[in-house]
Amino acid sequence: MARTLRGLRVLVAGAGVSGRSAAEALLAAGAEVTVTDASEQRLAELDTVRAGGGHLVPGLLEPPEGTELLVTSPGWRPTVPLLTAAENAGIEILGEVELAWWLDRQRPEPADWLAVTGTNGKTTTVTMLESILRAAELDVVACGNVGLPVVDAVRAGHRVLAVELSSFQLHWSRSLAAHAGVVLNLADDHLDWHGTLDAYGAAKAKVYAGNVVAVHNADDDWSTRLSTGAGRPVSFTLGEPGPDQLGISGGTLVDRAFGDREVLADVADVRPGGPHNLANALAAAALARAYGVPADAVARGLREFEPGAHRSAAIAEVAGVTYVDDSKATNPHAADAALRAHDRVVWIAGGLLKGAEVDDLVARNADRLDAVVLIGRDRAAFAEALARHAPHVPVEQVAAGDDEGMSQAVTKAAAFAHPGTAVLLAPAAASMDMFTDYAHRGRAFADAVRALPATIAPAGG
């Protein structure tokens, strides 16, 4: 990237949250900025960019003449015409995270970055990490794919950044070199964007570039493989830890990588519970320990951690049935973890599969399913997998969309449930076919649960 932004002619592709932040940062650095987006409404909302001298141009298919740099929003595929045209013209393309890294390196005292990626658990891990670092009285903020653009975190001047990175963000990264990084796990996801699992993994592996400490999940083959040759190797496991590992022993989280055998916290300190969240806590602890955080701060940070919405959130108990919102389970790997947390489940699933397969997910969990209610565009793929691997399980489908579709799904699920079971929203798919995002989907589920009567007629009754 150019050594100075002043006077540089920059095109920002995308007028969403990260695009707005990138444009504002570029204008503040003295660049000449143009922003384009297919949505004229989004562009119209960029008041601060317009006021700062930025140009707003809808629907560009080629960079304006004289463009020297293009900053793309993470969701834009490399194959869209604008990015292809820029590449063919020899224009450098980077993402908002790479821009943030470069701007941070220009500061007299750049921040220390601790980076988290993986198919599942990113947001939980990065917010656990933030809580632990705050318990150690450090000036830290969680940013990136968790919501706050990294550019904004850099401009705010924080000392430590706990950065959640998606595969899209990492794809456009060039020089990022976090102090420590982790790939939590890897499974089929976003294959419609990356094309292959190998390409998806290659993007994730960029989190390890330049690490002082490279953390990997010893229980995940992909995480182990992608970390090879990166930084000082430290791993975590749900089993008894060996040398250079963090793990679980006698109901406690134990560190044998940064201490002789130091107890970090009790398993009971980790919320929400379940094996996947213990793995997330170990990953967060490993990154914090790699930064020199003492053991007592790890325990305190985990105890003080407030889990985010739509992640294994118990909404209510109605007629002895627990209703659980895991709308954040947007792929089969995440849904598998959500399902395995319950013995008996009425499962609400479906949405946009993004190229993922669900046969293995259904086969692994067939014995715990009492019934399944399917929603969303790709519900037929779920129905076919259930017919193959769980033919004994009753299946209902809901064709309606939006909140009404969710209300119907919850009503149908409630009719199959009995005391001691869970009605679980773990869609294993993205939400945009029916809802604005996974949070909207989760709110619709919670609203539908709260509207249920205190007693419910059983299916077939």
Secondary structure, 3 states (H helix, E strand, C coil): CCCCCCCCEEEEECCCHHHHHHHHHHHHCCCEEEEEECCHHHHHCCHHHHHCCCEEEECCCCCCCCCCEEEECCCCCCCCHHHHHHHHCCCEEEEHHHHHHHHHHCCCCCCEEEEEECCCCHHHHHHHHHHHHHHCCCCEEEEECCCCCHHHHHHHCCCEEEEECCHHHHHCCCCCCCCEEEECCCCCCCHHHHCCHHHHHHHHHHHHCCCCEEEEECCCHHHHHHCCCCCEEEEECCCCCCCCEEEEECCEEEECCCCCCEEEEEHHHCCCCCHHHHHHHHHHHHHHHHCCCCHHHHHHHHHHCCCCCCCCEEEEEECCEEEEECCCCCCHHHHHHHHHCCCCEEEEECCECCCCCCHHHHHHHHHHEEEEEECCCCHHHHHHHHHHHCCCCCEEECCCCHHHHHHHHHHHHHHHCCCCCEEEECCCCECCCCCCCHHHHHHHHHHHHHCCCCCCCCCCC
